[in-house]
């Protein structure tokens, strides 16, 4: 019996056909990224809650949290949170489009997956730039 087959009632079948034919696609990446963005939003929600708690309770705690958010690692975390929100929103709109029964052709699915990445990057960049400008005015 071959290493990649299972015998059952005299027949052999592949253990995992997907492992034999798997290849990277943008639609697969968009699906995985959508789930990852959802997880990242949980972490961002915790940080946003901490920031709001600090704002409501103590000026010194608020200064510490704000200082962290403005540190290099804090900027990366905030930018990642904003991008995850943007990606999840754009891909959610893609799923809403699918719910109308359209967009399932392979070429359309590929095109909309690429558009989700581009639109989420543009939206996140715009939001981060607006926040940067607003922070400079205070």
N, C-alpha and C positions, 0 to 999 in steps of 0.2 A: 504494500500500500504506500502511496506517495505521502510525503510529509505534509502536504497541503490538502489532504483529503480525509474525510471521515467515512468509515464504512458503517452502513446501516442496512440491514436486510439485503446484503450483497451489492448494494449500490455505493458509489463514491460520489461525493460532492465537495466543492470547495469550502474551506472553512469560512473565509471572508472574501467574497468576490470583490467587494469594494477596495480591498487592499491591492488587487491585481489591476484595477482600472482607474484608480484614483489619480486625479491631477488637479492642480490649483486652478480655480476660476474666480473671477471677481464677484460673482453672485454668492459663492460660498464664503468668500472673505467678508462680504457685506453682512451676511447672516451671523457669522462669528463675531464681527465687530459690533453688531447691534447688541448682542448678548453681553459682550465685554463693556460696552458703553453703559448698559443698564447697571452692571455691577459697580462701575466707576461712579455712577450717579449716587449710589448709596453712600460711598465714602465722602463724596462732595457734600451730600446732605448733612452728614455728621459734622463736617467742618463748618458748614453754613450755620447749623444750629449752635455750635460752639461760639461762633462769631456773634450771633444774635444774643445768646445768653450773656456773653461778655459785655456787649453793648448795653444790655438792660441792667446789669448788676454792678459793674465796677470799672471805673475809668482806667485803673492800672491793668486789670485783666484785658480790657479792650485794647489798650496800647500794646500789650504783649502779643495778643492774637493778630492784631493788625501788622505789627512788626514782623511776625513770622510770615504773614501773607505777602509782605513786600520783600522778603528775603529771596535769594535766587531759587531755593527749593520751593518756597511758597508760591512764587510766580509760576513755576512749572506745574505745581499742583492745581492752582487756579486755572491756568490755561488748559490743562487736561480736563478739568471739570467742565469748563465752558465748551470745549470741543465735544466732550461726551454728550452734553445736553444738545448741542447743535446736531450731532450725528444722529442721536436717537430721535430727535424731532423730524429731521429730513427722511430718515428711513421709515419712520412711522407714517409719514405722508405717502411714501412709496407703497407701504402695506395698505393704506387706505385706498390708493389707486387700484391695487390688486383686488380689494374687496368689492370694487365695482365690476369685477369680472374682466378687466382689461390688463394689458401689460405682461401677459404670460409668454408671449413669443420669446424665443431665446435671444434674439437680437435686441428686443425691447428691454428684457430683463437685464442684459449686460449693460445697455446704455443707461438705464435708470440707476443701476448700481454705481457706475462711474459718476453719474450726476450727483448722487447722494454724497459721495466723497468730496467732490468739488464744491457743492453747495454748502456742506457742513464746514469745510475749511474756510470758505468765504464768509459765512455767517459768524463763525468763531473769531476770525480775524477782525471783522467789523465790530463785534461786541467788545473784544479786548482793546481795540484801538479807542473806541468810545469811552471805555472805562479809564484808560490811560489819560485821555484828554480831560475827562471829568476830574480825575484825581489831581491833575496838575492845576486845576482852577481853584482847588480848596485851600 
